[in-house]
Amino acid sequence: MKKNHISVAELSARLKLIRQEHGITQKELAQALELNPATLSKFENGGMVNAAVLLDIICFFHEKYNLDTLLKSGNDDVIHDEIL
């Protein structure tokens, strides 16, 4: 049976990968989003589920990535191939 969604933990990991691929540190992204760096770290490592943080991060990267691909389940390598 094909999985049609991803978990928050998977999405957090994908967003962390995107941040790293852009060469942005947690501190830099936290500053851009006006977040405490510890809050971002907890989110990226699956320690905290916060819809506001998730939406802020997605919006930050929305121009660079196809969000449909980001939200698909499956191989994380797909992210690399779906840059707009």
Biopython code that builds the backbone (N, CA, C, O; Angstrom):
import numpy as np
from Bio.PDB.StructureBuilder import StructureBuilder

atoms = [
    (1, "MET", "N", (0.841, -1.186, 0.000)),
    (1, "MET", "CA", (0.000, 0.000, 0.000)),
    (1, "MET", "C", (0.881, 1.243, 0.000)),
    (1, "MET", "O", (1.795, 1.366, 0.815)),
    (2, "LYS", "N", (0.603, 2.155, -0.911)),
    (2, "LYS", "CA", (1.408, 3.362, -1.040)),
    (2, "LYS", "C", (1.022, 4.378, 0.031)),
    (2, "LYS", "O", (-0.157, 4.633, 0.277)),
    (3, "LYS", "N", (2.024, 4.938, 0.647)),
    (3, "LYS", "CA", (1.825, 5.963, 1.663)),
    (3, "LYS", "C", (1.591, 7.304, 0.962)),
    (3, "LYS", "O", (2.370, 7.680, 0.086)),
    (4, "ASN", "N", (0.534, 8.028, 1.331)),
    (4, "ASN", "CA", (0.167, 9.267, 0.656)),
    (4, "ASN", "C", (0.539, 10.520, 1.418)),
    (4, "ASN", "O", (0.215, 11.624, 0.980)),
    (5, "HIS", "N", (1.205, 10.377, 2.540)),
    (5, "HIS", "CA", (1.574, 11.551, 3.319)),
    (5, "HIS", "C", (2.901, 11.277, 4.028)),
    (5, "HIS", "O", (3.367, 10.140, 4.109)),
    (6, "ILE", "N", (3.482, 12.345, 4.531)),
    (6, "ILE", "CA", (4.716, 12.189, 5.290)),
    (6, "ILE", "C", (4.460, 12.648, 6.717)),
    (6, "ILE", "O", (3.532, 13.410, 6.987)),
    (7, "SER", "N", (5.282, 12.179, 7.601)),
    (7, "SER", "CA", (5.151, 12.575, 9.007)),
    (7, "SER", "C", (5.802, 13.936, 9.226)),
    (7, "SER", "O", (6.570, 14.416, 8.392)),
    (8, "VAL", "N", (5.488, 14.534, 10.341)),
    (8, "VAL", "CA", (6.121, 15.805, 10.704)),
    (8, "VAL", "C", (7.622, 15.608, 10.835)),
    (8, "VAL", "O", (8.398, 16.484, 10.452)),
    (9, "ALA", "N", (8.041, 14.469, 11.372)),
    (9, "ALA", "CA", (9.478, 14.192, 11.515)),
    (9, "ALA", "C", (10.164, 14.139, 10.153)),
    (9, "ALA", "O", (11.269, 14.655, 9.992)),
    (10, "GLU", "N", (9.507, 13.512, 9.168)),
    (10, "GLU", "CA", (10.074, 13.461, 7.820)),
    (10, "GLU", "C", (10.142, 14.852, 7.203)),
    (10, "GLU", "O", (11.135, 15.207, 6.568)),
    (11, "LEU", "N", (9.098, 15.630, 7.388)),
    (11, "LEU", "CA", (9.074, 16.986, 6.852)),
    (11, "LEU", "C", (10.140, 17.848, 7.515)),
    (11, "LEU", "O", (10.811, 18.631, 6.842)),
    (12, "SER", "N", (10.298, 17.715, 8.802)),
    (12, "SER", "CA", (11.340, 18.466, 9.520)),
    (12, "SER", "C", (12.711, 18.124, 8.969)),
    (12, "SER", "O", (13.538, 19.012, 8.761)),
    (13, "ALA", "N", (12.959, 16.838, 8.730)),
    (13, "ALA", "CA", (14.246, 16.400, 8.184)),
    (13, "ALA", "C", (14.464, 16.956, 6.784)),
    (13, "ALA", "O", (15.578, 17.350, 6.438)),
    (14, "ARG", "N", (13.411, 16.990, 5.979)),
    (14, "ARG", "CA", (13.540, 17.528, 4.621)),
    (14, "ARG", "C", (13.818, 19.029, 4.651)),
    (14, "ARG", "O", (14.637, 19.525, 3.878)),
    (15, "LEU", "N", (13.151, 19.737, 5.523)),
    (15, "LEU", "CA", (13.399, 21.177, 5.634)),
    (15, "LEU", "C", (14.814, 21.458, 6.123)),
    (15, "LEU", "O", (15.446, 22.419, 5.685)),
    (16, "LYS", "N", (15.309, 20.623, 7.026)),
    (16, "LYS", "CA", (16.687, 20.759, 7.497)),
    (16, "LYS", "C", (17.652, 20.546, 6.330)),
    (16, "LYS", "O", (18.622, 21.289, 6.180)),
    (17, "LEU", "N", (17.387, 19.537, 5.511)),
    (17, "LEU", "CA", (18.228, 19.260, 4.350)),
    (17, "LEU", "C", (18.236, 20.440, 3.385)),
    (17, "LEU", "O", (19.290, 20.819, 2.874)),
    (18, "ILE", "N", (17.075, 21.017, 3.136)),
    (18, "ILE", "CA", (16.988, 22.177, 2.254)),
    (18, "ILE", "C", (17.821, 23.330, 2.812)),
    (18, "ILE", "O", (18.562, 23.982, 2.077)),
    (19, "ARG", "N", (17.696, 23.573, 4.104)),
    (19, "ARG", "CA", (18.476, 24.652, 4.738)),
    (19, "ARG", "C", (19.962, 24.405, 4.542)),
    (19, "ARG", "O", (20.705, 25.312, 4.167)),
    (20, "GLN", "N", (20.390, 23.184, 4.794)),
    (20, "GLN", "CA", (21.811, 22.844, 4.669)),
    (20, "GLN", "C", (22.285, 22.964, 3.230)),
    (20, "GLN", "O", (23.392, 23.440, 2.982)),
    (21, "GLU", "N", (21.459, 22.535, 2.277)),
    (21, "GLU", "CA", (21.831, 22.627, 0.858)),
    (21, "GLU", "C", (22.004, 24.073, 0.408)),
    (21, "GLU", "O", (22.766, 24.352, -0.518)),
    (22, "HIS", "N", (21.304, 24.980, 1.054)),
    (22, "HIS", "CA", (21.428, 26.399, 0.727)),
    (22, "HIS", "C", (22.568, 27.064, 1.501)),
    (22, "HIS", "O", (22.828, 28.256, 1.333)),
    (23, "GLY", "N", (23.238, 26.294, 2.339)),
    (23, "GLY", "CA", (24.358, 26.847, 3.096)),
    (23, "GLY", "C", (23.931, 27.824, 4.170)),
    (23, "GLY", "O", (24.694, 28.710, 4.555)),
    (24, "ILE", "N", (22.712, 27.662, 4.652)),
    (24, "ILE", "CA", (22.192, 28.544, 5.687)),
    (24, "ILE", "C", (22.322, 27.834, 7.032)),
    (24, "ILE", "O", (21.890, 26.691, 7.182)),
    (25, "THR", "N", (22.911, 28.509, 7.995)),
    (25, "THR", "CA", (23.040, 27.917, 9.324)),
    (25, "THR", "C", (21.710, 28.023, 10.062)),
    (25, "THR", "O", (20.831, 28.803, 9.697)),
    (26, "GLN", "N", (21.594, 27.218, 11.109)),
    (26, "GLN", "CA", (20.396, 27.317, 11.942)),
    (26, "GLN", "C", (20.276, 28.724, 12.514)),
    (26, "GLN", "O", (19.183, 29.289, 12.571)),
    (27, "LYS", "N", (21.388, 29.275, 12.931)),
    (27, "LYS", "CA", (21.370, 30.621, 13.515)),
    (27, "LYS", "C", (20.875, 31.649, 12.503)),
    (27, "LYS", "O", (20.068, 32.513, 12.845)),
    (28, "GLU", "N", (21.352, 31.564, 11.259)),
    (28, "GLU", "CA", (20.933, 32.510, 10.226)),
    (28, "GLU", "C", (19.433, 32.392, 9.926)),
    (28, "GLU", "O", (18.735, 33.398, 9.801)),
    (29, "LEU", "N", (18.945, 31.141, 9.811)),
    (29, "LEU", "CA", (17.526, 30.951, 9.543)),
    (29, "LEU", "C", (16.685, 31.402, 10.725)),
    (29, "LEU", "O", (15.638, 32.026, 10.549)),
    (30, "ALA", "N", (17.137, 31.088, 11.921)),
    (30, "ALA", "CA", (16.412, 31.520, 13.123)),
    (30, "ALA", "C", (16.313, 33.045, 13.166)),
    (30, "ALA", "O", (15.259, 33.593, 13.492)),
    (31, "GLN", "N", (17.407, 33.725, 12.839)),
    (31, "GLN", "CA", (17.385, 35.190, 12.826)),
    (31, "GLN", "C", (16.412, 35.711, 11.768)),
    (31, "GLN", "O", (15.652, 36.644, 12.026)),
    (32, "ALA", "N", (16.437, 35.107, 10.581)),
    (32, "ALA", "CA", (15.546, 35.545, 9.501)),
    (32, "ALA", "C", (14.081, 35.348, 9.869)),
    (32, "ALA", "O", (13.220, 36.128, 9.462)),
    (33, "LEU", "N", (13.807, 34.301, 10.640)),
    (33, "LEU", "CA", (12.435, 33.992, 11.046)),
    (33, "LEU", "C", (12.071, 34.574, 12.414)),
    (33, "LEU", "O", (10.955, 34.400, 12.903)),
    (34, "GLU", "N", (13.031, 35.262, 13.012)),
    (34, "GLU", "CA", (12.853, 35.842, 14.350)),
    (34, "GLU", "C", (12.487, 34.764, 15.376)),
    (34, "GLU", "O", (11.569, 34.923, 16.181)),
    (35, "LEU", "N", (13.240, 33.668, 15.314)),
    (35, "LEU", "CA", (13.071, 32.550, 16.242)),
    (35, "LEU", "C", (14.304, 32.396, 17.106)),
    (35, "LEU", "O", (15.391, 32.840, 16.736)),
    (36, "ASN", "N", (14.139, 31.777, 18.242)),
    (36, "ASN", "CA", (15.276, 31.367, 19.050)),
    (36, "ASN", "C", (15.928, 30.195, 18.323)),
    (36, "ASN", "O", (15.222, 29.269, 17.923)),
    (37, "PRO", "N", (17.264, 30.199, 18.134)),
    (37, "PRO", "CA", (17.924, 29.085, 17.456)),
    (37, "PRO", "C", (17.620, 27.725, 18.092)),
    (37, "PRO", "O", (17.572, 26.719, 17.383)),
    (38, "ALA", "N", (17.417, 27.674, 19.394)),
    (38, "ALA", "CA", (17.092, 26.411, 20.063)),
    (38, "ALA", "C", (15.732, 25.892, 19.605)),
    (38, "ALA", "O", (15.536, 24.681, 19.492)),
    (39, "THR", "N", (14.796, 26.794, 19.344)),
    (39, "THR", "CA", (13.474, 26.397, 18.859)),
    (39, "THR", "C", (13.584, 25.749, 17.489)),
    (39, "THR", "O", (12.968, 24.715, 17.232)),
    (40, "LEU", "N", (14.369, 26.358, 16.612)),
    (40, "LEU", "CA", (14.577, 25.794, 15.275)),
    (40, "LEU", "C", (15.274, 24.447, 15.362)),
    (40, "LEU", "O", (14.896, 23.509, 14.660)),
    (41, "SER", "N", (16.272, 24.339, 16.202)),
    (41, "SER", "CA", (16.989, 23.074, 16.379)),
    (41, "SER", "C", (16.045, 21.968, 16.842)),
    (41, "SER", "O", (16.078, 20.859, 16.308)),
    (42, "LYS", "N", (15.217, 22.257, 17.817)),
    (42, "LYS", "CA", (14.259, 21.261, 18.317)),
    (42, "LYS", "C", (13.303, 20.835, 17.212)),
    (42, "LYS", "O", (12.987, 19.653, 17.083)),
    (43, "PHE", "N", (12.843, 21.793, 16.414)),
    (43, "PHE", "CA", (11.929, 21.473, 15.324)),
    (43, "PHE", "C", (12.609, 20.562, 14.307)),
    (43, "PHE", "O", (12.049, 19.541, 13.908)),
    (44, "GLU", "N", (13.822, 20.934, 13.887)),
    (44, "GLU", "CA", (14.519, 20.151, 12.866)),
    (44, "GLU", "C", (14.851, 18.739, 13.342)),
    (44, "GLU", "O", (14.959, 17.818, 12.532)),
    (45, "ASN", "N", (15.008, 18.571, 14.617)),
    (45, "ASN", "CA", (15.369, 17.256, 15.152)),
    (45, "ASN", "C", (14.159, 16.479, 15.669)),
    (45, "ASN", "O", (14.309, 15.474, 16.363)),
    (46, "GLY", "N", (12.969, 16.946, 15.328)),
    (46, "GLY", "CA", (11.753, 16.227, 15.672)),
    (46, "GLY", "C", (11.345, 16.332, 17.121)),
    (46, "GLY", "O", (10.464, 15.595, 17.564)),
    (47, "GLY", "N", (11.961, 17.229, 17.875)),
    (47, "GLY", "CA", (11.655, 17.356, 19.283)),
    (47, "GLY", "C", (10.482, 18.265, 19.589)),
    (47, "GLY", "O", (10.019, 18.329, 20.727)),
    (48, "MET", "N", (9.997, 18.974, 18.569)),
    (48, "MET", "CA", (8.914, 19.915, 18.813)),
    (48, "MET", "C", (8.066, 20.037, 17.553)),
    (48, "MET", "O", (8.606, 20.207, 16.460)),
    (49, "VAL", "N", (6.790, 19.954, 17.687)),
    (49, "VAL", "CA", (5.875, 20.160, 16.576)),
    (49, "VAL", "C", (5.184, 21.500, 16.798)),
    (49, "VAL", "O", (4.438, 21.674, 17.762)),
    (50, "ASN", "N", (5.436, 22.425, 15.915)),
    (50, "ASN", "CA", (4.872, 23.759, 16.035)),
    (50, "ASN", "C", (4.467, 24.208, 14.642)),
    (50, "ASN", "O", (5.326, 24.448, 13.794)),
    (51, "ALA", "N", (3.168, 24.323, 14.396)),
    (51, "ALA", "CA", (2.668, 24.675, 13.067)),
    (51, "ALA", "C", (3.184, 26.037, 12.602)),
    (51, "ALA", "O", (3.471, 26.217, 11.418)),
    (52, "ALA", "N", (3.303, 26.987, 13.513)),
    (52, "ALA", "CA", (3.773, 28.321, 13.136)),
    (52, "ALA", "C", (5.214, 28.266, 12.634)),
    (52, "ALA", "O", (5.555, 28.920, 11.648)),
    (53, "VAL", "N", (6.056, 27.490, 13.307)),
    (53, "VAL", "CA", (7.454, 27.348, 12.872)),
    (53, "VAL", "C", (7.495, 26.656, 11.518)),
    (53, "VAL", "O", (8.221, 27.086, 10.622)),
    (54, "LEU", "N", (6.729, 25.600, 11.364)),
    (54, "LEU", "CA", (6.676, 24.870, 10.098)),
    (54, "LEU", "C", (6.269, 25.796, 8.961)),
    (54, "LEU", "O", (6.921, 25.808, 7.917)),
    (55, "LEU", "N", (5.225, 26.557, 9.138)),
    (55, "LEU", "CA", (4.765, 27.470, 8.089)),
    (55, "LEU", "C", (5.789, 28.560, 7.793)),
    (55, "LEU", "O", (5.986, 28.921, 6.633)),
    (56, "ASP", "N", (6.436, 29.084, 8.815)),
    (56, "ASP", "CA", (7.469, 30.103, 8.599)),
    (56, "ASP", "C", (8.612, 29.557, 7.751)),
    (56, "ASP", "O", (9.099, 30.239, 6.849)),
    (57, "ILE", "N", (9.038, 28.338, 8.034)),
    (57, "ILE", "CA", (10.148, 27.742, 7.282)),
    (57, "ILE", "C", (9.735, 27.463, 5.843)),
    (57, "ILE", "O", (10.490, 27.752, 4.915)),
    (58, "ILE", "N", (8.541, 26.904, 5.648)),
    (58, "ILE", "CA", (8.067, 26.635, 4.288)),
    (58, "ILE", "C", (7.972, 27.932, 3.495)),
    (58, "ILE", "O", (8.388, 27.981, 2.337)),
    (59, "CYS", "N", (7.433, 28.973, 4.099)),
    (59, "CYS", "CA", (7.329, 30.262, 3.410)),
    (59, "CYS", "C", (8.701, 30.830, 3.062)),
    (59, "CYS", "O", (8.879, 31.439, 2.007)),
    (60, "PHE", "N", (9.664, 30.630, 3.950)),
    (60, "PHE", "CA", (11.010, 31.136, 3.714)),
    (60, "PHE", "C", (11.600, 30.530, 2.439)),
    (60, "PHE", "O", (12.292, 31.213, 1.685)),
    (61, "PHE", "N", (11.321, 29.239, 2.201)),
    (61, "PHE", "CA", (11.900, 28.534, 1.061)),
    (61, "PHE", "C", (10.945, 28.399, -0.128)),
    (61, "PHE", "O", (11.298, 27.754, -1.115)),
    (62, "HIS", "N", (9.755, 28.984, -0.062)),
    (62, "HIS", "CA", (8.730, 28.725, -1.068)),
    (62, "HIS", "C", (9.141, 29.083, -2.489)),
    (62, "HIS", "O", (8.650, 28.451, -3.424)),
    (63, "GLU", "N", (9.995, 30.040, -2.696)),
    (63, "GLU", "CA", (10.384, 30.432, -4.046)),
    (63, "GLU", "C", (11.432, 29.509, -4.652)),
    (63, "GLU", "O", (11.629, 29.519, -5.867)),
    (64, "LYS", "N", (12.099, 28.723, -3.838)),
    (64, "LYS", "CA", (13.195, 27.902, -4.321)),
    (64, "LYS", "C", (12.816, 26.440, -4.576)),
    (64, "LYS", "O", (13.484, 25.753, -5.349)),
    (65, "TYR", "N", (11.767, 25.969, -3.941)),
    (65, "TYR", "CA", (11.395, 24.563, -4.039)),
    (65, "TYR", "C", (9.930, 24.383, -4.368)),
    (65, "TYR", "O", (9.082, 25.181, -3.969)),
    (66, "ASN", "N", (9.648, 23.319, -5.103)),
    (66, "ASN", "CA", (8.288, 22.916, -5.406)),
    (66, "ASN", "C", (7.723, 22.257, -4.156)),
    (66, "ASN", "O", (8.150, 21.161, -3.792)),
    (67, "LEU", "N", (6.784, 22.894, -3.504)),
    (67, "LEU", "CA", (6.259, 22.384, -2.243)),
    (67, "LEU", "C", (5.498, 21.080, -2.412)),
    (67, "LEU", "O", (5.414, 20.299, -1.465)),
    (68, "ASP", "N", (4.944, 20.821, -3.586)),
    (68, "ASP", "CA", (4.295, 19.535, -3.816)),
    (68, "ASP", "C", (5.301, 18.404, -3.649)),
    (68, "ASP", "O", (4.990, 17.372, -3.055)),
    (69, "THR", "N", (6.494, 18.597, -4.169)),
    (69, "THR", "CA", (7.537, 17.584, -4.038)),
    (69, "THR", "C", (7.980, 17.460, -2.591)),
    (69, "THR", "O", (8.209, 16.353, -2.105)),
    (70, "LEU", "N", (8.100, 18.563, -1.912)),
    (70, "LEU", "CA", (8.512, 18.545, -0.519)),
    (70, "LEU", "C", (7.551, 17.724, 0.327)),
    (70, "LEU", "O", (7.972, 17.022, 1.247)),
    (71, "LEU", "N", (6.275, 17.809, 0.021)),
    (71, "LEU", "CA", (5.263, 17.154, 0.828)),
    (71, "LEU", "C", (4.978, 15.710, 0.421)),
    (71, "LEU", "O", (4.259, 15.005, 1.130)),
    (72, "LYS", "N", (5.528, 15.255, -0.709)),
    (72, "LYS", "CA", (5.310, 13.875, -1.143)),
    (72, "LYS", "C", (6.073, 12.908, -0.259)),
    (72, "LYS", "O", (7.146, 13.220, 0.258)),
    (73, "SER", "N", (5.502, 11.744, -0.099)),
    (73, "SER", "CA", (6.237, 10.692, 0.601)),
    (73, "SER", "C", (7.195, 10.053, -0.393)),
    (73, "SER", "O", (7.025, 10.170, -1.606)),
    (74, "GLY", "N", (8.183, 9.387, 0.132)),
    (74, "GLY", "CA", (9.113, 8.675, -0.739)),
    (74, "GLY", "C", (10.534, 9.097, -0.514)),
    (74, "GLY", "O", (10.903, 9.570, 0.561)),
    (75, "ASN", "N", (11.327, 8.919, -1.542)),
    (75, "ASN", "CA", (12.755, 9.129, -1.492)),
    (75, "ASN", "C", (13.112, 10.603, -1.332)),
    (75, "ASN", "O", (12.625, 11.446, -2.085)),
    (76, "ASP", "N", (13.953, 10.914, -0.363)),
    (76, "ASP", "CA", (14.390, 12.295, -0.154)),
    (76, "ASP", "C", (15.210, 12.836, -1.320)),
    (76, "ASP", "O", (15.352, 14.051, -1.456)),
    (77, "ASP", "N", (15.751, 11.959, -2.165)),
    (77, "ASP", "CA", (16.533, 12.416, -3.309)),
    (77, "ASP", "C", (15.681, 13.216, -4.285)),
    (77, "ASP", "O", (16.215, 14.001, -5.068)),
    (78, "VAL", "N", (14.366, 13.029, -4.251)),
    (78, "VAL", "CA", (13.468, 13.764, -5.137)),
    (78, "VAL", "C", (13.602, 15.258, -4.906)),
    (78, "VAL", "O", (13.462, 16.037, -5.849)),
    (79, "ILE", "N", (13.864, 15.669, -3.703)),
    (79, "ILE", "CA", (13.988, 17.092, -3.375)),
    (79, "ILE", "C", (15.051, 17.745, -4.239)),
    (79, "ILE", "O", (14.867, 18.868, -4.707)),
    (80, "HIS", "N", (16.153, 17.056, -4.452)),
    (80, "HIS", "CA", (17.263, 17.617, -5.212)),
    (80, "HIS", "C", (16.876, 17.865, -6.670)),
    (80, "HIS", "O", (17.426, 18.762, -7.309)),
    (81, "ASP", "N", (15.946, 17.089, -7.195)),
    (81, "ASP", "CA", (15.597, 17.167, -8.608)),
    (81, "ASP", "C", (14.434, 18.102, -8.897)),
    (81, "ASP", "O", (14.107, 18.319, -10.064)),
    (82, "GLU", "N", (13.808, 18.652, -7.891)),
    (82, "GLU", "CA", (12.601, 19.443, -8.104)),
    (82, "GLU", "C", (12.788, 20.920, -7.788)),
    (82, "GLU", "O", (11.847, 21.583, -7.352)),
    (83, "ILE", "N", (13.979, 21.437, -7.999)),
    (83, "ILE", "CA", (14.208, 22.861, -7.811)),
    (83, "ILE", "C", (13.524, 23.600, -8.932)),
    (83, "ILE", "O", (13.650, 23.219, -10.096)),
    (84, "LEU", "N", (12.800, 24.653, -8.600)),
    (84, "LEU", "CA", (12.095, 25.436, -9.622)),
    (84, "LEU", "C", (13.043, 26.291, -10.409)),
    (84, "LEU", "O", (12.618, 27.015, -11.310)),
]
sb = StructureBuilder()
sb.init_structure("model")
sb.init_model(0)
sb.init_chain("A")
sb.init_seg("    ")
for serial, (resi, resn, name, xyz) in enumerate(atoms, 1):
    if name == "N":
        sb.init_residue(resn, " ", resi, " ")
    sb.init_atom(name, np.array(xyz, "f"), 0.0, 1.0, " ", f" {name:<3s}", serial, name[0])
structure = sb.get_structure()
